[in-house]
Amino acid sequence: MKDSHLTLRLPGALGDALEARAAEDRVPKSQVVREAVVRYLAPERVGRAEPRQVTARELAARWQTLPHLTPEDAAAFADDIARTGDAMPLPESPWA
């Protein structure tokens, strides 16, 4: 089947977001658009886009940009998890 070509105009903010995503993933803008079209329009017909392998260097760079919990927030989160686990009843044994 012959490839289809498309010329596309995007509003400024969407174009900026596309450029940022392509730069972040270090891929051409056209690849970002192709993957988005596959995910959005035709997952059953075209198939799922293969997830791109992320290198350790890329993962480390992305990790720096993610929000992180403060030590106080992390401790409060751990306390919430512990309280919830203590309050939940144990499941019944399937062999009983």
C-alpha positions as CSV (number, residue, x, y, z in Angstrom):
1,M,0.0,0.0,0.0
2,K,1.3,3.4,-0.9
3,D,2.1,5.9,1.8
4,S,-0.1,8.9,2.3
5,H,1.3,12.4,2.6
6,L,-0.3,15.2,4.6
7,T,0.3,18.9,5.0
8,L,-1.0,20.1,8.4
9,R,-1.5,23.5,9.9
10,L,-1.6,23.7,13.7
11,P,-2.4,26.5,16.1
12,G,0.6,28.0,17.7
13,A,0.3,26.4,21.1
14,L,-0.3,23.0,19.6
15,G,2.6,23.4,17.2
16,D,4.8,24.4,20.1
17,A,3.6,21.3,22.1
18,L,4.4,19.1,19.1
19,E,7.9,20.6,18.8
20,A,8.5,20.1,22.5
21,R,7.4,16.5,22.5
22,A,9.5,15.7,19.4
23,A,12.6,17.3,21.0
24,E,11.9,15.6,24.3
25,D,11.7,12.2,22.6
26,R,14.5,13.1,20.2
27,V,12.4,12.1,17.2
28,P,11.0,13.9,14.1
29,K,7.7,15.8,14.5
30,S,6.2,13.5,11.8
31,Q,6.9,10.4,14.0
32,V,5.1,12.0,16.9
33,V,2.1,12.8,14.6
34,R,2.1,9.3,13.1
35,E,2.1,7.7,16.6
36,A,-0.7,10.0,17.8
37,V,-2.8,9.2,14.7
38,V,-2.3,5.4,15.2
39,R,-3.3,5.7,18.9
40,Y,-6.3,8.0,18.3
41,L,-7.9,7.0,15.1
42,A,-7.1,3.5,14.1
43,P,-5.8,1.2,16.8
44,E,-7.9,-1.7,15.6
45,R,-7.1,-1.4,11.9
46,V,-3.5,-0.3,12.0
47,G,-2.4,-1.9,15.3
48,R,-0.8,-0.3,18.3
49,A,2.3,1.7,17.8
50,E,5.3,-0.1,19.2
51,P,6.5,1.8,22.3
52,R,9.8,3.4,21.7
53,Q,12.7,2.1,23.8
54,V,13.9,4.8,26.2
55,T,17.6,4.9,27.0
56,A,18.9,5.3,30.5
57,R,20.2,8.7,29.6
58,E,16.7,9.8,28.3
59,L,15.1,8.4,31.4
60,A,17.5,10.2,33.7
61,A,16.8,13.5,31.8
62,R,13.1,13.0,32.1
63,W,13.3,12.1,35.8
64,Q,14.9,15.5,36.5
65,T,11.8,17.3,35.0
66,L,9.2,15.3,37.0
67,P,7.7,16.7,40.2
68,H,9.0,15.0,43.3
69,L,7.5,14.7,46.8
70,T,9.1,16.6,49.7
71,P,10.3,14.3,52.5
72,E,7.3,15.5,54.6
73,D,4.8,14.6,51.8
74,A,6.5,11.2,51.3
75,A,6.2,10.4,55.0
76,A,2.5,11.5,55.0
77,F,1.9,9.3,51.9
78,A,3.6,6.3,53.6
79,D,1.5,6.8,56.7
80,D,-1.7,7.0,54.6
81,I,-0.8,3.7,52.9
82,A,0.0,2.0,56.2
83,R,-3.3,3.1,57.7
84,T,-5.3,2.0,54.7
85,G,-3.6,-1.4,54.7
86,D,-4.3,-1.9,58.5
87,A,-8.0,-1.0,58.0
88,M,-8.6,-3.4,55.1
89,P,-9.8,-6.9,55.9
90,L,-7.8,-9.8,54.8
91,P,-9.3,-11.7,51.8
92,E,-10.9,-15.0,52.4
93,S,-8.9,-18.1,51.5
94,P,-10.1,-19.6,48.3
95,W,-9.2,-23.1,49.7
96,A,-11.3,-22.7,52.9
